[in-house]
Amino acid sequence: MRTKIYVLGLACILLISCSEKSALPTQPLDPRTIDPNISYFTATPSTIKLGEKSTLSWEVNNSTSVEIDEGIGLVSPTGSIEVSPLKTTTYTLLAKNIRTDEESGALVGGSAIKLCSVTVEK
């Protein structure tokens, strides 16, 4: 009977630990810094004609989440995505680094923001 309870308990622990994992890839955090670092956030090309596409590219370090507005949402710390805005649009990349401090147990964090624009010519 004890073996069954032990196995059931172990299975529950594994299920709980697996369900807490993020759907997006994360990277190791630098414990010496709180603020994320946005290496770059660019649009190529930065000027397009209506109906054409531009590629947003970014790289962020020391973050727990990265998000781009204008309906894009959560993204990986490094990546790119094609956009085709209907009008000139400024995109905002928001990187956050929120975690529990190992020594104090307090919630600590910081954020960084970077903008890039895609100009749409008619």
LUMDONU-713400 format. One record per residue (C-alpha): residue number from 1; residue in three letters; x negated, y, z negated. Coordinates in nm, 4 decimals, decimal comma. Each point is the difference from the previous one (the first is absolute). Layout:
REM residues N
atom pos: NUM | code: Ala | X: X | Y: Y | Z: Z
...
REM end
This chain:
REM residues 122
atom pos: 1 | code: Met | X: 0,0000 | Y: 0,0000 | Z: 0,0000
atom pos: 2 | code: Arg | X: -0,2842 | Y: 0,2421 | Z: -0,0845
atom pos: 3 | code: Thr | X: -0,1568 | Y: -0,0558 | Z: 0,3413
atom pos: 4 | code: Lys | X: 0,3236 | Y: 0,1016 | Z: 0,1754
atom pos: 5 | code: Ile | X: 0,0293 | Y: 0,3182 | Z: -0,2073
atom pos: 6 | code: Tyr | X: -0,3661 | Y: 0,0851 | Z: 0,0611
atom pos: 7 | code: Val | X: 0,0345 | Y: -0,0497 | Z: 0,3776
atom pos: 8 | code: Leu | X: 0,3243 | Y: 0,2001 | Z: 0,0088
atom pos: 9 | code: Gly | X: -0,1622 | Y: 0,2822 | Z: -0,2009
atom pos: 10 | code: Leu | X: -0,3021 | Y: 0,0052 | Z: 0,2284
atom pos: 11 | code: Ala | X: 0,2260 | Y: 0,0142 | Z: 0,3065
atom pos: 12 | code: Cys | X: 0,1875 | Y: 0,2980 | Z: -0,1465
atom pos: 13 | code: Ile | X: -0,3257 | Y: 0,1848 | Z: -0,0696
atom pos: 14 | code: Leu | X: -0,1167 | Y: -0,0589 | Z: 0,3579
atom pos: 15 | code: Leu | X: 0,3322 | Y: 0,1214 | Z: 0,1433
atom pos: 16 | code: Ile | X: -0,0091 | Y: 0,3158 | Z: -0,2084
atom pos: 17 | code: Ser | X: -0,3615 | Y: 0,0802 | Z: 0,0889
atom pos: 18 | code: Cys | X: 0,0623 | Y: -0,0586 | Z: 0,3716
atom pos: 19 | code: Ser | X: 0,3124 | Y: 0,2172 | Z: 0,0062
atom pos: 20 | code: Glu | X: -0,1924 | Y: 0,2974 | Z: -0,1396
atom pos: 21 | code: Lys | X: -0,2381 | Y: 0,0177 | Z: 0,2970
atom pos: 22 | code: Ser | X: 0,0419 | Y: 0,2953 | Z: 0,2372
atom pos: 23 | code: Ala | X: 0,1153 | Y: -0,0601 | Z: 0,3556
atom pos: 24 | code: Leu | X: -0,2706 | Y: 0,2385 | Z: 0,1234
atom pos: 25 | code: Pro | X: -0,3704 | Y: -0,0753 | Z: -0,0235
atom pos: 26 | code: Thr | X: -0,1824 | Y: 0,1729 | Z: -0,2817
atom pos: 27 | code: Gln | X: -0,3666 | Y: 0,0690 | Z: -0,0537
atom pos: 28 | code: Pro | X: -0,2204 | Y: 0,0054 | Z: -0,3094
atom pos: 29 | code: Leu | X: 0,0271 | Y: 0,3215 | Z: -0,1986
atom pos: 30 | code: Asp | X: -0,3005 | Y: 0,1969 | Z: -0,1169
atom pos: 31 | code: Pro | X: 0,0512 | Y: 0,0237 | Z: -0,3786
atom pos: 32 | code: Arg | X: -0,2110 | Y: 0,3178 | Z: -0,0204
atom pos: 33 | code: Thr | X: 0,2420 | Y: 0,2080 | Z: 0,2057
atom pos: 34 | code: Ile | X: 0,3703 | Y: 0,0684 | Z: -0,0206
atom pos: 35 | code: Asp | X: 0,0688 | Y: 0,1852 | Z: 0,3243
atom pos: 36 | code: Pro | X: 0,0292 | Y: -0,1866 | Z: 0,3296
atom pos: 37 | code: Asn | X: -0,2258 | Y: 0,1061 | Z: 0,2859
atom pos: 38 | code: Ile | X: 0,1503 | Y: 0,0549 | Z: 0,3454
atom pos: 39 | code: Ser | X: -0,2934 | Y: -0,0459 | Z: 0,2395
atom pos: 40 | code: Tyr | X: 0,2060 | Y: 0,1084 | Z: 0,3002
atom pos: 41 | code: Phe | X: 0,3555 | Y: 0,0410 | Z: 0,1290
atom pos: 42 | code: Thr | X: 0,0137 | Y: 0,0875 | Z: 0,3707
atom pos: 43 | code: Ala | X: 0,2322 | Y: 0,0035 | Z: 0,2997
atom pos: 44 | code: Thr | X: -0,1393 | Y: -0,1011 | Z: 0,3408
atom pos: 45 | code: Pro | X: 0,0879 | Y: 0,1744 | Z: 0,2191
atom pos: 46 | code: Ser | X: 0,1179 | Y: 0,2876 | Z: -0,2152
atom pos: 47 | code: Thr | X: 0,1991 | Y: 0,1518 | Z: 0,2893
atom pos: 48 | code: Ile | X: 0,2434 | Y: -0,2053 | Z: 0,2094
atom pos: 49 | code: Lys | X: 0,2826 | Y: 0,0573 | Z: 0,2445
atom pos: 50 | code: Leu | X: 0,3534 | Y: -0,0923 | Z: -0,1016
atom pos: 51 | code: Gly | X: 0,0360 | Y: -0,3798 | Z: 0,0242
atom pos: 52 | code: Glu | X: -0,3728 | Y: -0,0747 | Z: -0,0337
atom pos: 53 | code: Lys | X: -0,1666 | Y: -0,1670 | Z: -0,2985
atom pos: 54 | code: Ser | X: -0,2684 | Y: 0,1036 | Z: -0,2450
atom pos: 55 | code: Thr | X: -0,1858 | Y: -0,2290 | Z: -0,2404
atom pos: 56 | code: Leu | X: -0,0261 | Y: 0,0942 | Z: -0,3663
atom pos: 57 | code: Ser | X: -0,3125 | Y: -0,1527 | Z: -0,1622
atom pos: 58 | code: Trp | X: -0,1137 | Y: 0,0119 | Z: -0,3612
atom pos: 59 | code: Glu | X: -0,2370 | Y: -0,1392 | Z: -0,2579
atom pos: 60 | code: Val | X: 0,0547 | Y: 0,0305 | Z: -0,3753
atom pos: 61 | code: Asn | X: -0,2197 | Y: -0,1261 | Z: -0,2846
atom pos: 62 | code: Asn | X: 0,0743 | Y: -0,0478 | Z: -0,3708
atom pos: 63 | code: Ser | X: 0,3789 | Y: -0,0103 | Z: 0,0325
atom pos: 64 | code: Thr | X: 0,2824 | Y: -0,2160 | Z: -0,1270
atom pos: 65 | code: Ser | X: 0,2465 | Y: 0,1238 | Z: 0,2631
atom pos: 66 | code: Val | X: -0,0073 | Y: 0,1922 | Z: 0,3278
atom pos: 67 | code: Glu | X: 0,3077 | Y: 0,1525 | Z: 0,1621
atom pos: 68 | code: Ile | X: 0,0675 | Y: 0,2078 | Z: 0,3118
atom pos: 69 | code: Asp | X: 0,3149 | Y: 0,2102 | Z: 0,0274
atom pos: 70 | code: Glu | X: 0,2272 | Y: 0,0528 | Z: 0,3018
atom pos: 71 | code: Gly | X: 0,1539 | Y: -0,3446 | Z: -0,0430
atom pos: 72 | code: Ile | X: -0,3238 | Y: -0,1988 | Z: 0,0152
atom pos: 73 | code: Gly | X: -0,0158 | Y: -0,0994 | Z: -0,3693
atom pos: 74 | code: Leu | X: -0,2537 | Y: -0,2166 | Z: -0,1832
atom pos: 75 | code: Val | X: -0,3086 | Y: -0,0978 | Z: 0,2001
atom pos: 76 | code: Ser | X: -0,3293 | Y: -0,1834 | Z: -0,0549
atom pos: 77 | code: Pro | X: -0,2993 | Y: 0,2017 | Z: -0,1273
atom pos: 78 | code: Thr | X: -0,1549 | Y: -0,0139 | Z: 0,3483
atom pos: 79 | code: Gly | X: 0,1989 | Y: -0,0125 | Z: 0,3196
atom pos: 80 | code: Ser | X: 0,1662 | Y: 0,1647 | Z: 0,2941
atom pos: 81 | code: Ile | X: 0,3491 | Y: 0,0356 | Z: 0,1439
atom pos: 82 | code: Glu | X: 0,1412 | Y: 0,1396 | Z: 0,3222
atom pos: 83 | code: Val | X: 0,2507 | Y: 0,2839 | Z: -0,0253
atom pos: 84 | code: Ser | X: 0,2093 | Y: 0,1749 | Z: 0,2611
atom pos: 85 | code: Pro | X: 0,1522 | Y: 0,3069 | Z: -0,1639
atom pos: 86 | code: Leu | X: 0,2720 | Y: 0,1971 | Z: 0,1780
atom pos: 87 | code: Lys | X: -0,1440 | Y: 0,3315 | Z: -0,1187
atom pos: 88 | code: Thr | X: -0,3239 | Y: 0,1294 | Z: -0,1515
atom pos: 89 | code: Thr | X: -0,0361 | Y: -0,1876 | Z: -0,3288
atom pos: 90 | code: Thr | X: -0,2351 | Y: 0,0244 | Z: -0,2950
atom pos: 91 | code: Tyr | X: -0,0532 | Y: -0,3334 | Z: -0,1754
atom pos: 92 | code: Thr | X: -0,0979 | Y: -0,0200 | Z: -0,3671
atom pos: 93 | code: Leu | X: -0,2080 | Y: -0,2874 | Z: -0,1354
atom pos: 94 | code: Leu | X: 0,0356 | Y: -0,0424 | Z: -0,3781
atom pos: 95 | code: Ala | X: -0,2440 | Y: -0,2292 | Z: -0,1794
atom pos: 96 | code: Lys | X: 0,0503 | Y: -0,0892 | Z: -0,3662
atom pos: 97 | code: Asn | X: -0,2186 | Y: -0,1755 | Z: -0,2522
atom pos: 98 | code: Ile | X: 0,2057 | Y: -0,0880 | Z: -0,3056
atom pos: 99 | code: Arg | X: -0,1131 | Y: -0,2729 | Z: -0,2346
atom pos: 100 | code: Thr | X: -0,0348 | Y: -0,0917 | Z: -0,3650
atom pos: 101 | code: Asp | X: -0,3284 | Y: 0,1053 | Z: -0,1589
atom pos: 102 | code: Glu | X: -0,1716 | Y: -0,3138 | Z: -0,1297
atom pos: 103 | code: Glu | X: -0,1399 | Y: 0,1678 | Z: -0,3129
atom pos: 104 | code: Ser | X: 0,2929 | Y: 0,2123 | Z: -0,1175
atom pos: 105 | code: Gly | X: 0,2908 | Y: -0,1811 | Z: 0,1623
atom pos: 106 | code: Ala | X: 0,1311 | Y: 0,3378 | Z: 0,1188
atom pos: 107 | code: Leu | X: 0,1425 | Y: 0,0514 | Z: 0,3470
atom pos: 108 | code: Val | X: -0,2484 | Y: 0,2095 | Z: 0,2015
atom pos: 109 | code: Gly | X: -0,0041 | Y: 0,1137 | Z: 0,3560
atom pos: 110 | code: Gly | X: -0,0517 | Y: 0,2557 | Z: 0,2664
atom pos: 111 | code: Ser | X: 0,1110 | Y: 0,0777 | Z: 0,3521
atom pos: 112 | code: Ala | X: -0,1281 | Y: 0,1469 | Z: 0,3247
atom pos: 113 | code: Ile | X: 0,1843 | Y: 0,1486 | Z: 0,2971
atom pos: 114 | code: Lys | X: -0,1131 | Y: 0,0600 | Z: 0,3561
atom pos: 115 | code: Leu | X: 0,1982 | Y: 0,1380 | Z: 0,2943
atom pos: 116 | code: Cys | X: -0,0288 | Y: -0,0476 | Z: 0,3741
atom pos: 117 | code: Ser | X: 0,2177 | Y: 0,1331 | Z: 0,2785
atom pos: 118 | code: Val | X: 0,1173 | Y: -0,1212 | Z: 0,3377
atom pos: 119 | code: Thr | X: 0,0930 | Y: 0,2856 | Z: 0,2327
atom pos: 120 | code: Val | X: 0,2708 | Y: -0,0846 | Z: 0,2537
atom pos: 121 | code: Glu | X: -0,0010 | Y: 0,2023 | Z: 0,3223
atom pos: 122 | code: Lys | X: 0,3170 | Y: 0,0097 | Z: 0,2049
REM end
